[in-house]
């Protein structure tokens, strides 16, 4: 029999005891809470020694301390007080994703401020970004939840425009507000003209790809390459592709090339490798030069910027970068941003660049999302049918005592901006459907939350328009024009009866999505309404769902309910 040295036997015994202290799979996991949207550097924890002596007594002590911590966590109050931890933080890395902060729109007294003005928004990136967080096991940061991008992720099949009077058609509908009895939801639906794929004009597309070191991950450069390959396979010989890359420096990988040379384009895309710092400004300047070189008159001229938004060298002054994009948009070349990845994702900059570049912003978390944005909705992503689209709603104080615009907080415009054609606003792509929701309180009902004004209530009692709830005006420019056109129409009281008796299925589903987004932001305006109500309403109004996006929404709402620390009414103990 061979005898082991005493020191080795002690070490083996210590390792065995340490293995026994590893938590088993049936132990309770840590509570899941929101990740912080901080701005610290992305770093690994490296402050522990490379070698560690086994201390059996210390291991037992650590285990006891861990169990005490678990008991303490069980007594922690609701999640608003729980320290925020994301899967990234639990992996030992620091989250430095960046989201623009904003305050939710509040209730407005119509007698004080009857006019509401905002720019339309066709971005959808906030919704797919939320999905990424939930599927990674945490709720999204509050500032990443933009309600308008949630509701605009879905197609509500609004009526198509008739004739050539305008490139889009406006519809209105109403129903009782699900989360606030005594109030009504007013829906403004915009449906863009949908050309057939065969009738799309030729495209001059510049792929501007971030190949810096921060993109070296399967959900970043790897997913980006697969996404661009998808798009290339659906383009024709009339279309042209250029490929520009940037890291510490920028360069042209592929000059304007006919899309029917697919093997050449795909090879160039798949050979990209990540490494180095990120000089995004230099890449954007070079991409605009390539777009100008391949410019197609009366065609689609667009840059597709694919990045995690982590610009850290060159022009890192973001305002200077936005000024550059604002100057370049005058040339008729639009900018779309496609966001990828996690950890250092700068969503705030991605959204700003797209808005300033007369484009749109999407977040690509899966190849299925790439298919939705670049293939299924290719016309809307690439082809602009109206630009600088603004909406102004003037509520009738004799009919509406209060209103609240749901979402669009970073799209609000000053009243005087509506008639100023120099003020930039949002674009509508071919086939896009856009939804805006107002929560309104009718005059003389019990739903009013703000007190009446002493001197104006009687003066506003009758203004000669008793059948009108509001007057809606829209301004827009055709893609090649700089002078706006105006559309206007009343919002009739007749919507009330029709909406309350037979609410439209599309509006009911949109209200479920709007309520869900508000719950993710803390539910300040939703009262006792909870995730169970969201799920029930979404199931009832799911309707025709050929792509499965509405079914997926229901699953995400169920996942959010599980991750949220608050009890639903169905789970609450009796007597609560």
N, C-alpha and C positions, 0 to 999 in steps of 0.2 A: 504493500500500500504506500502510495506517495503522499508525503505530508507537505502541505502548503505553508509558506512562511507566515508567521503570526500577523504581520502588517496587512498582507493580502487578505487573510481571513476576516480581519476586522473591517476592511473596506467592503468586502462582499456582503457581510452582515449588514452594514450600514446602508448599502444600496438596496438591499431587499426590504428593509424597513421603510426607506423613502418611497419605494414603489408602492407599498401598502397604503401610503397616505395620499396617493393620487385620487382625486374625486372620481366617483363612478358616474356612469351615464345617467343613473336615475336620480342624481341630485338635482335640486332646483337650479336653473340657470340664473345669471344675474338679471335684474330688471332691465328692460330695454327702454332707452329714452332717446331724445333727439340728439343728433350730433350738433356740436357748435359750428357756426359758420365763421370761424376765426381766421386769422391771417398769419399765424405763426409759421415758421419754416418747417418743411417736411423732413423730419429727421428720425433716425433709428435710435433706440436707447442703447448706449454703448458704455454706460458708467459702471457695469458690473465686471468683476475680475474674470480673467480667462479661466483660471483654475479655482476650484472651490473644494475645500476639505469637507468630508462628510461628517456631520455632527448629529448623531441620533437624537440626543436630547433637544437640540435646536429644531430638528424637524418636527418632533412632537409638539414643541412650543408653538411653532409656526402654524401647525394644523389647528391647535386650540384657538389661536388668534384668528385664523380664517373662519372657524365656526362661529366665534363671537361676532365677527364682522357680518356673517350671513344673517345672524339673528338681528343685528342692528338694522340691516337693510330691510328686513321684513317689516320693521316698525316705522319705516320712512313714510311720510305723508305722500299725497298724490304727486304725479310725475313733474308737476311744475316746480317742485322743490328738489327733484333728484338731479345730481350732477350729470351733465350731458356727456354721453359717451357713444361714439359710433363704432362700427366694426373696425374702421381704420384705427381709432384710438385704442381699441382692445388688442390690436395686433402689434402695438408698441410704436406706432407712427402718429405723428401729429397732423391733424386736419387743418389745412389752410385754404379750403375752398372759399370763394368770395362771391357773396350775393348782395345786391343793392338793398338797403333798408328802406322801408316805406311804412306809413301808417294807413290802416284801412279807412275807406271813406265812411263818414258818419252820416247821421240823419240830418237832413236840411229842411228848414221851415220854408215852404214855398213863398209865403208872404215876404220873407226877407230876401230870398235868392231864387227866383223862379226859373232861371236859365242854367242848364248844365251843358258843358261843352267838352268834348274829348276827341282824340284821334283814334281811329280803328286800329286793331292789332290782330295780325294773323299768325303770330308766333305760337308754337306749341311746346317749346323745349321744357318748360316747367313741369309739364305732365309726365313726360318720359323720364325726366330727372327724378321726380317723385317715385316713379316705379322702380328705378334703380335702387333708391334708398330702402324702400320696403322689401325688395327681394334680397337685399343684403342684411336685413334684420333690424332696421331702425326707422323711426319716423323722419321725414325730411326737415331740415331747418325751416323755421317759420318764414324767414325772408325769401326762401326759395319757392314758396307757394304763391303763385299769381293766379287768381281765380279765372280771369279771362282766358288764360292759356289752357286751363283745364277744360272749360266748356267748349273752346274752339278746337280742341283736339278731335271732336266728333262731328260727323256730317249729319245735319238735321233735315236734309232733303227739302229745303225751302223751294218754292216755285222758281223756275228758271225765268230769266228776263225775256219779255216778248218784244220782238222787233229790234230795231237798231237805235232806239232813243237813248239808251244808256247801257253801259257794259255790265250792269248788275241790277237786281230787283230787290226791293225792300218789302218785308212782310212784318206784321205786328200781331201779337196774340197776348192774352191775359189768363191768369188763373189765380186762385187763392194761394197765398204764400204758405208753403208747408210748415215752416218753422215759426211763423208768427201769425196766429189767428187775428183776423180783423184788418189785415193788409192784403194787398194784391201784388202779384208779379207781372210786370210789363216786359214782354220780350220784343226786341227789335232784331229781326233776322235779315241778313244781307246775303244774297246768293249771286256769285259771280258767273258770268257767261262761261260755259264749258265747251270749248272746241274739241273736235275729235282729234285723236293723236295724229291722224294722217294730215290734219290741217294745221299743225303747229308750224310756225315759221322756222327756218334754219337757225341753228344755235352755234354761237361761238363761246365755248366754255373754257375757263381757265381753272384748273385744279391747283389751288395754293395749299400745299401740304406742309405741316409742321413736322420736321424730322429731328427736333432737338431731343436731348437725353430724356426729358420728362415724358416723351411719347413712347418710350421703350416698354410697352406692356401690351398683352393680347387684346385688352379692351380699348386700347388707344390706336397705335399704328396698325396692328393686325386687323382690327375690325374696320378701320378706315380703308385699308387696301381692299378688303372684300366688298365694302360698300361702293367704292368707286368702280370696281369691276362690274357690279350689278348695273350701274348706270350706263357704262360704256356699251354693254350688250343690248341696250334698248335705244341706242342712237342710230341715226342713218348716215348715208354717205354725204348728205348735205350739211351735216354737223361737223364742227371742228373742235378738237381737244388740244389744249396746251397743259403742260405740267411744270409748275414752279415749286421749288422747295426752299425752305429756310431753316437755319439753325443759328450758329454763330454768324454765318454768312448766308447769302441766298444765291440761287442759281437756277438756270433753265435746264430742265431735264428733257423736255419735249416741246419743240416749237409747234405752232398751229398745224395739226395733223388731221386728215379726214378720219371720221369715226369708223369708216369701213375698214381701216387698217387696225382692226382690233388686236391681233397678236402683238403688234409693235407697242400699242398703248398699254395693254395689260402687262407686258414684260417690263415696261418702264415703271409702272405702278408697283408691281410686286417685288422689284429689286430695291425699293427704298429701304434704308436702314436708319435707325435713330441714334443720335449722339451729339453732344455739344450743348451750348446755351441757346437762348431763343431771341433772335433779332426779328421780331414780327414786322416791324415797320419797314425794314428793307425788303422783306418778302412781299408786302402789300404793294409797295411802289413798283417792284419788278412785275408783279402780276398785272397791274393796270397797264404797264407798257406792252405786255404780251396781248392783253385784251384789245388794246388799240391797234396792234399790228394785225390781228385777225378780225377786226371789226366787220360786222355784217350789217349793212344798212337795212332798216326795216325788219331786222331779225332779233333774236335773243342774244344779248351780250351780257355775260354774267361771270363773276368770280365766285367760286365755291371755296371758302376758307375753312379748312378742316384742322382743328387744333384743340388743345385743352385750355388755350387762352393764357398760358403762363409766359407772357412776354417779359424777359428780364434783362435784355441788353438792347442797345440801339435806342430808339425813341421809346422810352418807358414812361414818358409823360403821356398819360392816356388821352388827355384833352388835345394834345398836339396830334396824336394819332387819329382822333375823331375829326379834327379839322382837316387833315389830309384826305380822309374818306369823303367828307362833305364837299371838298373841292372837286374830287374826281367824279362824283355822281352826276355832275353837270354834263359830263361827256356822254351820258346815255348808257354807261356801264354800271350795272347793279351788283351789289355784294350780298351773298348769302353766307351765313356762318353755320357750320356744323360742329357741335361740341362733342368731345369724346373724353372718357376716362373719369377718374376720381382722385381725391387726395389733394391735388393742387389746382382743381378746376376753377377757372375764373369766369363764371357764368355772367356776372355783371358786365364785364367787358364784351363778351360775345353778343349779348343782347344789344348793347349800345352801338357796336359796330354795324350790326345788321340794320338797326333802325336808322342810323345815320346814312348808310349806304343804299337806301331805298330797296332793301331786301327783306329777308325773313331769317328767323333763327330757329334751329331745331337741335335737339340733343339726341344723339344716336347711342343707345345703350345695348341694342341687339341688332342682328342682321335683319330681323323682321321689321324693326323700326326703320332701318335703311330702305327696305323695300317700300314701306308706306310713304316715306318722304320723297324718295328719288325715283320710284317707279309708278306706284299707284297714284300719287299726287304730283307727278312730274310737271304737268302743265301749270299747276298753281305755284310750285316751287320755283320754276324757271321763267314763266311768262307773266309779266305785269299787265293788267288790263285797266287799272285806274291807280293814280298816285295822289298823295296828299289828301286823303279822304278824311273829312271831319264831320262830326255829328253834333248838332245843337238841338236840345230838347227844351222847349219853353212850356213849363207846366202851368195849367190854368188854376190859379189860387181858389177860384170858386168851386172847383171840382176836386183838387188834390191839395191836401193840407201839408203833407210831408212826402219826401222821397229820399231814397238812398241808392246810388249807383253801385252795383256789385262789381268789384274789380276795376281795372283800368286806372289804378292810382298813379302809375308813372306815365299815363297818356293824357292826363288832364290838361286842358288848354284854358288860357285866359279868354274871357268873353270877347275881347277885341281881336283875338287871334283868328277867330272863325272867318272873318272877312278879309284877312291879310294873306294874300297869295305868296308872300315871302316866308311864311311860317311853315316849316316842314311838318308833315303828318304821315300816317301809315299808308301802305300800299295794299291793293287787292290783287291776288293772283288769279289766273284763269281757273274757274271751278271752285274757288274758295267759298266756304260759307262762314260767316262771322255772326256771332251772337252777342248782344248786350242785354243785360237784365237790370231793371229798376224795381226796387221794392217801394210801393207807393201806398200811402194812407189816404183814403177818400175823405173829403171834407164832411164833417158832421157825424163821423163814426167813432167808435170807442177805441180804435187802434192808434189814435194819436198819442205820441210820446212827449212832444214839446208843447209848452204852454202857448196859448194864443197871444198875439200882440194886442196891447190895449187900444191903440188908435187905428189899426189897419183892418181889423177883422170885419167891421161893418162895411167899410168902403170896398172890400173885396168880395162881398157877398154875391153880387150880380154884376157881371161884366159883359153881358150880351152873348155869351157863347156857352150856354148850359150843356150842349151836347158834346163838347170837346173836353177831353182830359188834358191834352197837350197839343202843341204844334211842333212838328219835326222838320228840321232842315238839314240837308247834307250838301257839302261842297266836295268836288273832286276835279281832278285834271286827267285828261287822256294822256297816255304815256309820252307822246311827243309834243304835248302842248304845255304852256306855262300860264295860261289863263284858266281859272276854274269855272265850272258850271255848277248850277244849283238845282237841287230837287227839294220839294217840300210838299207836306201833306198833313192833315190833322190826324190825331189819334182819337178815335171816336169812343163814346161811352158804350156803344153797341158791343164792343169787345168784352165788356164785363159780363153780360148775360151769357153770351156764347161760351166764354172761357169758364165760367162757374158751372154751367150745365154740362158741357162736353169739352173739358180741357184737352188741348192737343197733346198727343203722345210725345212729340219732340220736345215741347216745353216742359212736360213732366220729367222727362229724362234729364234735360238741361238743369232743372231745379234740383234734382238729386245730386248732380255733379257740383253745382254751386254750393249746396249745403255741405257736401263732403269737403270741399276746399276750405270753407269757413271753419269746419271742425278741426282740420289740420292746423289752422292758424289760432286755435284756442277757443273757437265758438263764442266770441263776444256777443254776437247778434242772434244766435240760434236758440237761446233759451234751453228748454229741456230736450230739444231735438237731438238725437244721437245717431251713432253708426247703424243701429238696427233700423231706424227710420230711413236712412239713406239706402240701405240694402233692399228694404221692402219696396220703396218707391222705384228704385232702379229696376228691380225684377218685374214690377207691374208694367213699366213703361219701356221695357227693353225693345219690343217690336222687332222688325226685320233687322237682322244683324249678320250680314253675309261674311264680313271679315272677322267677326268675333271680338271687336274692340269693346262693345258694351258688356259682353260676358266677362271680359278681362277686367273691366272696371269694377264689376260686382266682386270678383275675387280679390282685387286690390283693397276694396273697402272692407272686406272680411279680414284681410291681413292687417290693415290699419287698426281695426277694432281690437284685434288680438295684441298688437304691439302697444296700443295706447293704454296707459295705466288706469284710466277712469272706468268705473263700472257702468255698463249699460243698464237701462231700467229692467231688462229681463234677468240680469245677473244680480241685481241689488237684493239684499236680504229683505225679508218681509218687514213691513212697518217703516221702510225708508222711501 
